[in-house]
Amino acid sequence: MPALCTPTHRVTSPARLEALGLLGGLPRAALHAQVLAALQVILHVRRTARGRVLDEVCLLTPTGADRLVTVVPAWRRGYGLAPAAPALARLFALRSVAVPPVLSGGGAG
């Protein structure tokens, strides 16, 4: 499965996407299905005086009976592993990509 990386603005949240979808006539459930089909991982990059740093890695997961998009952290700078870390490690493994040591407990948080 090919990977696609695209930058998004920090206000591109599920609520913001819902608003845009509704303006285009896309029902809420259909929008969430499209988001879940297209996106899996979000990298939160922050600008600092010394350049950009990775602050957080999150997974988009379906939640509830309606399967609405929920953003779940997998790793946070300064805190380390977060609830979605095992699921992110499985995504790496499913794609035959070495799981980074930080996700298997062997690296710095």
Backbone torsions as a table, in degrees:
resi	resn	phi	psi	omega
1	MET	NA	123.1	-179.4
2	PRO	-69.7	150.7	177.9
3	ALA	-102.3	146.1	178.1
4	LEU	-128.3	134.1	178.3
5	CYS	-122.1	128.5	178.9
6	THR	-141.7	137.7	177.9
7	PRO	-75.1	143.9	173.6
8	THR	-131.7	155.4	177.9
9	HIS	-77.7	151.8	-175.4
10	ARG	-60.2	-19.0	178.9
11	VAL	-85.7	4.1	178.2
12	THR	-80.4	78.8	179.7
13	SER	-106.3	167.7	176.9
14	PRO	-53.9	-38.9	-179.4
15	ALA	-65.7	-40.8	179.4
16	ARG	-66.0	-42.2	177.9
17	LEU	-63.4	-38.3	177.3
18	GLU	-59.7	-45.5	-179.2
19	ALA	-60.5	-44.0	179.1
20	LEU	-65.6	-41.1	179.0
21	GLY	-63.3	-42.4	180.0
22	LEU	-64.7	-36.5	176.2
23	LEU	-61.0	-31.7	179.4
24	GLY	-90.8	4.0	177.7
25	GLY	85.2	12.4	-179.5
26	LEU	-88.6	121.9	179.0
27	PRO	-61.3	153.2	-176.9
28	ARG	-54.2	-49.0	-178.1
29	ALA	-62.0	-39.7	180.0
30	ALA	-66.7	-40.5	178.3
31	LEU	-61.6	-47.0	-179.6
32	HIS	-62.6	-38.3	176.9
33	ALA	-62.8	-41.7	178.7
34	GLN	-64.9	-43.4	179.1
35	VAL	-61.6	-46.6	-178.9
36	LEU	-64.8	-32.0	178.4
37	ALA	-73.6	-28.4	-173.9
38	ALA	-97.4	-32.3	-172.4
39	LEU	-122.7	142.9	176.3
40	GLN	-128.6	-40.5	-173.8
41	VAL	-125.5	138.8	174.9
42	ILE	-120.7	130.6	175.0
43	LEU	-105.5	120.9	178.8
44	HIS	-95.3	109.9	-178.7
45	VAL	-107.8	135.0	-178.5
46	ARG	-117.8	141.4	175.2
47	ARG	-83.5	138.2	173.8
48	THR	-130.1	175.0	177.9
49	ALA	-62.6	-24.3	-177.9
50	ARG	-98.7	3.2	-179.0
51	GLY	125.6	-165.6	-179.5
52	ARG	-91.0	144.5	177.0
53	VAL	-132.5	146.8	175.6
54	LEU	-78.8	119.7	-178.8
55	ASP	-98.9	-33.1	-173.1
56	GLU	-158.8	144.8	172.6
57	VAL	-119.4	125.9	-178.0
58	CYS	-128.1	155.5	173.3
59	LEU	-109.9	146.5	171.3
60	LEU	-95.3	124.4	-177.0
61	THR	-130.1	149.4	175.5
62	PRO	-78.4	140.1	-178.6
63	THR	-131.9	138.4	174.4
64	GLY	76.2	178.6	-178.1
65	ALA	-63.8	-30.0	-179.9
66	ASP	-83.6	-6.2	-179.9
67	ARG	54.4	47.3	178.2
68	LEU	-78.0	149.1	-178.0
69	VAL	-67.7	131.8	172.7
70	THR	-128.0	136.0	177.8
71	VAL	-92.8	118.5	-176.6
72	VAL	-119.8	121.8	-179.9
73	PRO	-65.3	141.5	173.8
74	ALA	-110.0	-30.9	179.6
75	TRP	-153.7	141.0	177.8
76	ARG	-132.8	132.7	176.4
77	ARG	-57.7	132.0	178.4
78	GLY	86.2	-14.5	-179.3
79	TYR	-120.5	-28.6	179.8
80	GLY	87.8	-143.0	-174.5
81	LEU	-62.3	146.3	179.4
82	ALA	-130.8	177.2	-171.4
83	PRO	-52.5	-33.6	-176.5
84	ALA	-88.6	6.6	-178.1
85	ALA	-57.2	-46.3	179.0
86	PRO	-60.9	-38.7	179.3
87	ALA	-67.1	-37.8	177.5
88	LEU	-66.5	-40.3	177.1
89	ALA	-60.7	-39.1	178.0
90	ARG	-65.0	-37.9	177.5
91	LEU	-61.0	-43.3	176.2
92	PHE	-59.2	-50.2	-176.5
93	ALA	-61.7	-40.6	179.5
94	LEU	-62.1	-24.8	-179.8
95	ARG	-100.4	13.2	-179.4
96	SER	55.7	37.7	177.1
97	VAL	-108.7	135.5	179.6
98	ALA	-58.7	132.3	178.0
99	VAL	-72.1	124.3	180.0
100	PRO	-58.3	141.8	-178.9
101	PRO	-53.3	-33.3	-178.3
102	VAL	-62.7	-28.4	179.4
103	LEU	-84.4	-16.0	179.3
104	SER	-106.5	15.1	176.5
105	GLY	84.1	6.4	-175.9
106	GLY	-104.0	4.9	-177.3
107	GLY	-128.2	176.3	-179.3
108	ALA	-76.6	149.3	177.2
109	GLY	-98.2	NA	NA
